[in-house]
Amino acid sequence: MPTQKPETSQGLPKTLSHYTTLDGLKGIVDSKSLWASNASFLNDKAELDHALAASEAVIRKLASEGSLKKWLPLIERVFKELAEGAKPDTYVTCFCEDDDNLSQWRGYGGVVQGVSITFGRASLATRFKPEGGEFFKVKYSKYSTASKLKKDLSGHIDDIANLDSIGNGLTPAQKYEHLLSRVSSLLPRFKHIGFKDEREWRFCFQRKVKNSEINFRTSSTKIVPYMVVGQSDKTLPIAAVRIGPGPDPELTARSVAAFLLARGYQAEVKTSEVPFRL
């Protein structure tokens, strides 16, 4: 069974687990940083389509109540261009509440060796604070729940509901940039309810990123823009590493433990307890 993580009195998990490969683990430890991927390229197009649909449902709900009616043409343009590939100024790094999650291991499918890296949540938040990292729990929803989504996101849509406060004196291009930024900040917050077992949390970084700050990594089907976050001379707050299902998890665990020790970490290294065959 997945390891359940205790939560603080505020309902925030004390620890967070980031799923990656052995190469990803080595890169994170050696660079003392993580990667935040552009929100348009987090996973597959289905996730982006759902996020766009959920976000649009919430904003159209606002518009129907009168506060955004005159912005509707610009809102429609923003959603159309995001759906067609406009790159938002939104970068995200993803975590799970538990470190031994079956749905996460299935994603690796035996192609590469998966691992989960468990961090102290509060220490990670402190590390990301200078870069404006915002921490939130992903909302798992259906398309038809605009009223519920509006309520769930009441603290996050104020900037959109109050667009009139920034509209005066701006050129049409500036209004578009403001709206694009504010809409795109909602995209990482939604996933389809079918993925609820992932129990995902994310750090979101919302700002203009210079071309010199943007890096690119390859995935199986695309080249993904990302930015480096949390970089420091200090070691990362890694509490443990768990080795996912693989051909020889015990040997993999010994090799990871030797690597972490050589890099100055005392983190516990464990193997998966999930009954999952590759």
Secondary structure, DSSP 4 states (H G I P E B T S, - for coil): -PPPPPB-TTS-BSEEEEEEEHHHHHHHHHHT-EEEEEGGGSS-HHHHHHHHHHHHHHHHHHHHTTSSGGGHHHHHHHHHHHHTTPPPSEEEEEEESSSS-HHHHHTTTTTS-EEEEEEEHHHHHHHHGGGT-EEEEPEEE-TT-HHHHHHHTTTTSHHHHTTHHHHTT--HHHHHHHHHHHHHTTGGGEEEGGGGGG-EEEEEEES---GGG-EEEE-SS-EEEEEEES--SSPP-EEEEEE-S-S-HHHHHHHHHHHHHHTT---EEEE--S----
